[in-house]
Amino acid sequence: MEWFFIAPKKMLGTALLGKRTPKSVKKKPFTDVELSDLRTAFDLLDRNRDGRVTANELQFMLKNLGINVRDEIINDLIREASHSGNGLINEAEFLQWVGRIQALRDEQHQQQQQEENASKPDELDDVTQDLIAAFRVFDRDGNGFITRDELQTAMEMIGEPLTETQLTQLLAIADLDQDGRIDYEEFTKLLL
């Protein structure tokens, strides 16, 4: 239940102000634990146990959590969340509202990640491309693994032949899962 009440104030502000994204927000289904926690949260909000949450009950809970929101914003939120428009939220409407908040949070998180990735220099892409190209030189049959024979052949091709002992030592270092071959992840760990 804690995850619901500790929502970032910016996200809560977006929900409280009723800002909607132009595209529909995709909600993921709640897990059984989340659903149980949300029902408990709804019961905590519904102080008079009538099966509906009023603006006053929501305001009371938010103030107890140290979140101060103007009454008109709370009223707008309740009006928006209530399908009947009667200023009351039943449990189903509450679950839909929380789902919408989560979807907005997830969407904001994805946008932040995309912005962070877009702002990174292309060096990462260049390194990744170089590693893939190097891996392909060693992975002669293109099956996604470098075998002992492929490693020996590739090393000879680049003018660095290995003795059997050196080959065994290199495989022991690089083959982390000890399956007798080197996959891409093991290859990158060896080189980086």
C-alpha angles and dihedrals in degrees: 000000000000093000091065097051096043093059113143112268091234091058091044089049091054090051094044094049090050095233108168128199114236093238122058115268115235112227121205118218118260120251117238090256092050091048091051091047092048092051089052090049090050090051090051091051093046094072096171092045095231094133094253134088119221129202089255092054092049092047090049092053094045092051090050088054090052094252112132115200127170115253093239090057091050090049091050090049093051091046091051094046094045110084092197092050090226095127093253129104120209123202095267092051090047091053091049091049093051090047089054091050091050092049090051090049092049091047091050090048091051091049091051091050091049091049091049092049092047091052094053115099120256088249090096091054091047092050091047092049091049092050092050091049092049091048090052090054089059097036095070097172094043095232094131096256136088111221126201091259093047091050092050093047094047093048090052090048092055091047098256106108115187130215117232089257093051090046091051091048093049092050091048090054098042103036097079097170091044095228093136095256139071120241125199094266092052090046093054092047089053093052102038 
